[in-house]
Amino acid sequence: MKIYIHFNTFLLFLSSILFADREKPLNFLLITVDDMSCDSVGAFGCELKGTTPVMDRLASQSMRFNYAHVTVGNCNPCRNVMFSGLISHNNKVEGFYKVPNPGWSHMVDLLNDAGYYTAIRGKVSHSSPYQPYAWDDDLTITEDGSRAHVKDAQSYGESTARGIENAKKLGKPFFLSVNISDPHKPFWSQVRKGGEDPYVPSRIFNADEVPVPGFLFEDSEVRKELALYYSSVRRADDCLSQVLKALRQSGQWGDTMIVFLSDHGMPLPFAKTQLYHHSTHTPLMVRIPGVTKSGKLDRHHMVSVLDLLPTVLDALGVDQPSRLDGRSFYPVLKGERQTKRDFVIKQYHENSGGSRDPMRAIQSKRFLYLFNPWSNGERVFATATNGTQTCKRMIELSKTNEEIKNRYDLYRFRVPEELYDVKADPDCLNNLIDDPKYSAHLQKLQKKLEEWMMESGDPILEAFTKRKDSEFVEAYVQELEKQSVARRKKR
């Protein structure tokens, strides 16, 4: 008992030294939801009323961004960008595999060194370059040693409360990464191995009332799947409610920075595992007591998940690592204007099965340009949404419906280059790549993308600069595929 008291006294003393230059260090609560499109949130324009009352309330207490994007529409690469401040080809986590010696400082490393207690709930293996990582606690493991269910809203509150209490006992500020599983599949009521789903959303939507995204198509089976998706969005909202309730009950609400976002768009065709607008547009909200203005919507700056790490470090007063691809938007959170925030970069490498299908994209407020070197008219894109009911229905209808057949062909084969006016066409239905009216806009985006690729050391640069040489590009992609196969054999 005496040893325990002396140890905690030492920790309190150490913490007082580490944070002597600040009145009281901010806690940091990072909350993500999995596979949720930005426009599924009421505060971001959802057409379906009642999907996200808790997210909407948090938005009213936070600063939110109209032009916030993640870098890629799949989970593991996106989250490693978030925690590293480095684009995927620089943080080396381009797919769903582990990198034992990545050579960069994770957010956990930086905040641990700054005296923070760090803990995570959910998405543990997806949130670092290798496992196990240096989190102080995995809050997914309950006090009795079992694993909390990923769809159990109450358990998210319990995990959050336990993390806050653990930090308090240590006399440290906390960094909690709480990763809500919904609306990732399985959707509400779709229980693996059968049976009833005990984790019932506070509201269940029916097929007749849900909106059908413009990048999909009107169909009764699609509506049924969307109803399950939106009900799962509501269950994610229920989980958020429990997390925020635990924070308030802890008495730490006024001392905690909150960041909320989705890791990418809904798990249906033309959203997840893509770089389209709805693939990467994320409902980013940031609340910093005494800094951000409640209910403020930023319509001026384009920000990326690549910028999250430097922004968090600025807000918490922690030194930046020497190597970063992202740039802090903390000045924007304080109400200032930043220059050179007129585009975001996006990139895709491979899916969870290791299929190598490289893509690059640049998006401004109005236009989205995509470069798909893997697309040769024969190679089929491997995406995580092939097993969905919506995809199966698209396959079936494509046999008799020419319009849906064209969409399905694009879904499978794509084209080497795409250009969309996302202001007029956010669903990316009308490819303007060959329209001479947009050639000046296209050239401007291509130039900016090439400059970024040079600056960041993108290994695909030569294929981009020689993109009109189809034989060279095809040979390049085949070499990437060989490297991917060799890497998988070593695992």
C-alpha positions in Angstrom: 0.0 0.0 0.0 2.8 2.4 0.9 4.6 1.7 -2.4 1.4 2.4 -4.3 0.9 5.8 -2.6 4.5 6.8 -3.1 4.3 5.8 -6.8 1.2 7.9 -7.4 2.7 10.8 -5.6 5.7 10.6 -7.9 3.4 10.6 -11.0 1.6 13.7 -9.7 4.9 15.4 -9.2 6.1 14.4 -12.6 2.9 15.6 -14.2 3.2 19.0 -12.5 6.6 19.5 -14.0 5.5 18.4 -17.5 2.6 20.9 -17.5 4.1 23.7 -15.4 3.9 26.1 -18.3 0.1 25.7 -18.6 -2.6 26.5 -16.2 -4.3 23.1 -16.9 -3.5 20.8 -19.8 -6.4 20.0 -22.1 -7.6 16.5 -22.3 -8.2 15.1 -25.8 -11.1 12.9 -26.9 -11.0 11.7 -30.5 -14.2 10.1 -31.7 -14.6 8.3 -35.0 -17.5 6.5 -36.6 -16.9 3.8 -39.2 -18.1 3.9 -42.8 -20.5 6.9 -42.4 -21.1 9.4 -45.2 -20.9 13.1 -44.3 -24.4 13.8 -45.6 -25.9 11.1 -43.3 -25.6 13.7 -40.5 -28.4 16.1 -40.0 -26.0 19.0 -39.3 -24.3 18.3 -42.7 -27.6 18.3 -44.7 -29.0 14.8 -44.3 -32.4 14.6 -46.1 -33.7 12.0 -43.6 -34.9 13.7 -40.4 -33.9 12.2 -37.0 -30.8 10.3 -38.1 -28.3 12.0 -35.8 -29.7 14.1 -32.9 -26.6 13.7 -30.7 -24.2 14.5 -33.6 -26.3 17.5 -34.4 -26.1 18.7 -30.8 -22.3 18.2 -30.8 -22.2 20.2 -34.0 -24.0 23.1 -32.4 -21.3 23.1 -29.6 -18.4 22.8 -32.0 -16.8 24.3 -35.1 -17.5 22.1 -38.2 -16.0 22.1 -41.6 -17.9 22.2 -45.0 -14.8 21.1 -46.9 -13.2 18.4 -44.8 -11.9 15.2 -46.3 -10.1 12.0 -45.4 -7.4 10.8 -47.8 -8.8 7.4 -48.8 -12.1 5.5 -48.6 -10.7 2.5 -46.6 -10.0 2.2 -42.9 -6.5 1.1 -42.1 -4.7 3.4 -44.4 -6.9 6.4 -43.5 -6.4 5.9 -39.7 -2.6 5.7 -40.1 -2.6 9.0 -42.0 -4.6 10.5 -39.1 -2.2 9.4 -36.5 1.0 10.1 -38.4 0.4 13.4 -40.3 2.0 11.6 -43.3 0.4 10.6 -46.6 0.2 6.8 -47.1 3.3 6.3 -49.2 5.3 8.1 -46.6 3.9 6.4 -43.5 4.3 3.1 -45.3 0.8 1.7 -44.3 -0.7 1.7 -47.8 -3.0 -1.3 -47.1 -4.1 -3.7 -44.4 -0.8 -5.0 -43.2 1.7 -4.2 -40.4 5.0 -2.2 -40.7 7.2 -3.1 -37.7 9.7 -0.2 -38.2 7.7 2.6 -39.9 10.2 5.4 -38.9 7.7 8.0 -37.8 6.2 9.2 -34.5 2.6 8.1 -33.8 0.2 10.4 -32.0 0.4 8.0 -29.1 4.2 8.4 -28.9 4.0 12.1 -29.0 1.3 12.4 -26.3 2.8 9.7 -24.1 6.1 11.7 -24.2 4.1 14.8 -23.3 2.7 13.2 -20.1 -0.7 12.0 -21.4 -2.5 8.8 -20.4 -3.4 7.2 -23.8 -6.1 4.6 -24.3 -8.2 3.3 -27.2 -11.6 1.7 -27.7 -12.2 -0.2 -30.9 -10.2 -0.3 -34.2 -7.0 -1.1 -32.2 -5.3 -3.1 -35.0 -6.2 -0.4 -37.6 -4.9 2.5 -35.6 -1.2 1.9 -35.6 1.5 0.6 -38.0 2.0 -2.5 -36.0 0.7 -4.4 -33.0 0.9 -4.2 -30.1 1.3 -0.5 -29.9 2.1 1.8 -26.9 -1.4 2.6 -25.8 -1.6 2.6 -22.0 -4.8 0.7 -22.1 -7.1 -1.1 -24.6 -10.5 -0.1 -23.3 -12.1 -2.6 -25.6 -11.2 -5.2 -22.9 -13.6 -4.9 -20.1 -12.8 -5.1 -16.4 -13.7 -8.8 -16.3 -11.3 -9.5 -19.2 -13.9 -10.0 -21.9 -14.3 -7.9 -25.0 -17.0 -5.3 -25.3 -19.3 -5.8 -28.2 -18.6 -3.4 -31.0 -22.4 -2.6 -31.5 -23.2 -2.1 -27.8 -23.8 1.7 -27.2 -23.7 1.4 -23.4 -20.3 -0.2 -23.5 -18.8 2.8 -25.2 -19.8 5.0 -22.3 -18.4 2.5 -19.9 -15.1 2.4 -21.8 -14.9 6.2 -21.8 -15.7 6.5 -18.1 -13.0 3.9 -17.3 -10.4 5.7 -19.4 -11.1 9.0 -17.8 -10.9 7.5 -14.3 -7.6 5.7 -15.1 -6.1 9.0 -16.1 -7.4 10.7 -13.0 -5.8 8.0 -10.8 -2.5 8.6 -12.5 -2.7 12.4 -12.2 -2.5 12.8 -16.0 -4.5 14.4 -18.8 -6.0 11.9 -21.1 -6.0 11.1 -24.8 -8.8 8.7 -25.6 -9.4 7.4 -29.1 -13.0 6.1 -29.1 -13.9 4.3 -32.4 -17.5 3.5 -32.8 -18.1 0.5 -35.1 -21.4 1.6 -36.7 -22.5 2.1 -39.4 -19.9 -0.4 -40.6 -21.4 -3.7 -41.7 -22.9 -5.8 -40.3 -25.8 -3.3 -40.2 -28.4 -3.3 -37.6 -30.3 -6.7 -37.4 -27.7 -8.5 -39.6 -26.1 -10.6 -37.0 -23.2 -12.8 -38.0 -24.1 -16.5 -37.7 -27.7 -15.6 -37.4 -29.9 -14.8 -34.4 -31.5 -11.6 -33.1 -29.5 -8.4 -32.8 -29.8 -7.3 -29.1 -28.3 -3.9 -29.8 -31.4 -2.0 -31.0 -31.1 1.5 -32.3 -33.2 4.2 -30.6 -34.9 4.7 -33.9 -35.3 2.2 -36.8 -35.9 3.6 -40.3 -38.0 1.9 -43.0 -37.2 1.5 -46.7 -40.0 3.9 -47.8 -38.6 6.9 -45.9 -34.8 6.7 -46.6 -33.2 8.9 -49.3 -31.3 7.0 -52.1 -27.9 8.7 -52.8 -27.6 9.9 -56.4 -24.6 7.7 -57.0 -26.8 4.6 -56.5 -30.2 3.9 -58.1 -33.8 3.6 -57.2 -34.8 0.1 -56.3 -36.7 -1.6 -53.5 -33.8 -3.9 -52.5 -31.4 -0.9 -52.4 -33.9 0.9 -50.2 -34.0 -2.0 -47.8 -30.2 -2.0 -47.4 -30.2 1.8 -47.0 -32.8 1.5 -44.2 -30.5 -0.8 -42.3 -27.6 1.5 -43.0 -29.5 4.6 -41.6 -30.7 2.6 -38.6 -27.1 1.8 -38.0 -26.2 5.5 -38.3 -28.7 6.1 -35.6 -27.1 3.4 -33.4 -23.7 5.1 -33.9 -25.4 8.3 -32.7 -26.6 6.3 -29.6 -23.0 5.2 -29.0 -21.9 8.8 -29.2 -24.5 9.8 -26.7 -23.1 7.4 -24.1 -19.5 8.6 -24.8 -20.4 12.3 -24.3 -22.6 11.4 -21.3 -19.6 9.8 -19.6 -17.4 12.8 -20.3 -19.9 15.2 -18.8 -20.4 13.0 -15.7 -16.7 13.0 -15.2 -16.6 16.7 -14.8 -14.0 17.0 -17.6 -16.3 18.5 -20.2 -14.8 22.0 -19.8 -11.3 20.7 -20.0 -11.5 18.5 -23.0 -10.8 19.0 -26.7 -13.2 16.9 -28.8 -12.6 15.9 -32.4 -15.3 14.0 -34.2 -15.3 12.5 -37.8 -16.0 9.5 -39.9 -13.1 7.5 -41.4 -14.8 7.5 -44.9 -18.1 7.1 -46.7 -20.9 4.5 -46.5 -20.1 0.9 -47.2 -21.9 0.8 -50.5 -20.8 1.0 -54.2 -19.2 4.2 -55.3 -18.5 5.3 -51.7 -16.3 3.0 -49.7 -12.9 1.9 -51.2 -13.0 4.8 -53.6 -11.8 8.4 -53.9 -15.0 10.0 -55.0 -16.5 13.0 -53.2 -18.8 10.9 -51.0 -16.0 8.5 -50.4 -13.9 11.0 -48.5 -16.1 13.9 -47.4 -16.2 13.7 -43.6 -18.3 15.4 -40.9 -15.4 16.9 -39.1 -16.3 18.8 -35.8 -13.9 20.2 -33.4 -14.7 21.6 -29.9 -11.9 23.3 -27.9 -13.2 25.1 -24.7 -12.3 28.8 -24.9 -11.1 28.5 -28.5 -13.7 27.3 -31.0 -17.0 29.2 -31.6 -20.1 27.0 -31.0 -22.1 26.3 -34.1 -19.5 27.9 -36.4 -19.5 26.4 -40.0 -16.3 27.0 -41.9 -17.0 27.4 -45.6 -13.7 28.8 -46.6 -10.9 26.3 -45.9 -10.3 22.9 -47.2 -8.8 20.6 -44.6 -7.7 17.0 -44.6 -7.3 14.2 -42.1 -3.6 14.6 -43.1 -3.7 17.9 -41.1 -5.2 16.4 -37.9 -2.0 15.4 -36.1 -0.3 18.8 -36.4 -3.5 20.6 -35.5 -4.0 18.5 -32.3 -0.4 19.0 -31.2 -0.8 22.8 -31.7 -4.0 22.8 -29.7 -2.4 20.8 -26.8 0.8 22.7 -26.8 2.9 19.7 -27.8 6.0 19.9 -30.0 5.6 18.9 -33.7 7.7 16.1 -35.2 10.2 17.2 -37.8 8.6 15.3 -40.6 5.0 16.0 -41.6 3.0 16.1 -44.8 0.0 17.8 -43.1 -0.3 21.3 -41.9 -2.0 22.5 -38.7 -5.3 24.3 -39.1 -5.3 25.4 -35.5 -5.3 29.1 -36.6 -8.6 28.4 -38.4 -10.0 26.9 -35.2 -9.1 30.2 -33.5 -11.1 32.1 -36.1 -8.2 33.2 -38.3 -7.8 32.7 -42.1 -5.2 30.5 -43.7 -3.9 30.7 -47.2 -3.2 27.7 -49.5 -6.2 25.7 -48.4 -7.9 25.5 -51.7 -7.4 21.7 -52.4 -6.9 18.3 -50.7 -4.9 15.3 -51.9 -6.3 11.8 -51.9 -4.7 8.5 -52.7 -5.6 4.8 -52.8 -3.2 1.8 -53.0 -4.9 -1.5 -52.2 -7.8 -3.2 -50.5 -7.9 -5.4 -47.4 -7.3 -8.5 -49.6 -4.1 -7.0 -51.0 -5.3 -6.2 -54.5 -3.1 -3.4 -55.8 -5.2 -0.8 -57.7 -3.4 2.5 -57.3 -5.3 5.8 -57.7 -4.5 9.5 -57.0 -6.9 12.4 -56.7 -6.9 16.1 -56.1 -10.1 17.9 -55.1 -10.9 21.6 -54.9 -14.1 23.2 -53.8 -15.5 22.8 -57.3 -13.6 20.0 -59.1 -12.4 16.5 -58.5 -9.7 15.0 -60.7 -8.8 11.3 -60.5 -5.9 9.3 -62.0 -6.5 5.6 -62.2 -3.4 3.9 -63.7 -4.6 0.4 -63.0 -7.6 0.9 -65.3 -6.9 -0.7 -68.7 -10.4 -1.8 -69.8 -9.8 -5.4 -68.6 -8.6 -5.3 -65.0 -11.5 -5.4 -62.5 -11.3 -3.2 -59.5 -11.4 -5.0 -56.1 -13.6 -3.2 -53.7 -15.0 -3.9 -50.3 -18.6 -3.3 -51.4 -18.9 -6.2 -53.9 -20.8 -8.4 -51.4 -23.5 -5.8 -50.5 -27.1 -6.4 -51.5 -26.9 -3.2 -53.5 -24.0 -4.4 -55.6 -25.7 -7.8 -56.2 -28.8 -5.9 -57.3 -26.8 -3.7 -59.6 -25.3 -6.9 -61.2 -28.8 -8.4 -61.7 -30.3 -5.2 -63.2 -27.3 -4.5 -65.5 -28.4 -7.5 -67.6 -31.5 -5.7 -68.8 -31.0 -2.0 -67.9 -28.5 -0.1 -70.1 -28.0 2.8 -67.7 -27.3 0.5 -64.8 -25.0 -1.6 -67.0 -22.9 1.5 -67.8 -22.7 2.3 -64.0 -21.7 -1.3 -63.3 -19.0 -1.2 -66.0 -17.6 1.9 -64.5 -17.7 0.4 -61.0 -15.7 -2.6 -62.3 -13.3 -1.2 -64.9 -13.3 2.6 -64.3 -11.3 4.8 -66.8 -7.7 6.1 -66.6 -8.8 9.7 -65.8 -11.9 11.3 -64.4 -13.0 14.9 -63.8 -16.1 16.0 -62.0 -17.7 19.3 -61.1 -18.5 18.3 -57.5 -20.3 21.5 -56.8 -22.9 20.8 -59.5 -22.4 17.0 -59.5 -21.3 15.7 -56.0 -22.4 12.2 -56.9 -19.8 12.2 -59.7 -22.1 11.0 -62.5 -20.8 13.1 -65.4 -17.2 12.6 -66.3 -15.9 15.9 -67.9 -12.4 14.7 -68.7 -12.9 15.1 -72.5 -15.0 18.2 -72.4 -12.9 21.1 -73.8 -14.8 23.6 -71.8 -13.1 22.3 -68.7 -9.5 21.9 -70.0 -8.1 24.9 -68.2 -9.5 23.6 -64.9 -8.2 20.1 -65.6 -4.7 21.4 -66.4 -4.6 23.4 -63.2 -5.5 20.4 -61.1 -3.0 18.2 -62.9 -0.3 20.7 -62.3 -1.0 21.0 -58.6 -1.2 17.2 -58.2 2.1 16.8 -60.0 3.7 19.4 -57.7 2.4 17.6 -54.7 3.7 14.2 -56.0 7.1 15.7 -56.5 7.1 17.4 -53.1 5.9 14.3 -51.2 8.1 11.8 -53.1 5.2 9.9 -54.5 6.5 6.7 -56.2 3.8 6.9 -58.8 5.0 10.2 -60.2 6.6 8.8 -63.3 3.4 6.9 -64.2 1.5 10.2 -63.8 3.8 12.2 -66.0 3.7 9.5 -68.6 0.0 8.9 -68.3 -0.6 9.1 -72.0 1.8 6.3 -72.6 -0.5 3.4 -71.9 2.2 0.7 -72.4 4.5 2.3 -69.8 1.7 2.8 -67.3 0.5 -0.8 -67.7 4.1 -2.1 -67.2 4.3 0.0 -64.1 1.1 -1.3 -62.6 2.1 -4.9 -63.3 5.3 -4.3 -61.4 3.3 -2.9 -58.4 1.2 -6.1 -58.5 4.3 -8.3 -58.4 5.6 -6.4 -55.4 2.3 -6.7 -53.6 2.2 -10.5 -54.2 5.8 -10.8 -52.9 4.9 -8.8 -49.8 1.9 -10.9 -49.1 4.0 -14.1 -49.3 6.3 -12.8 -46.7 3.5 -12.2 -44.1 
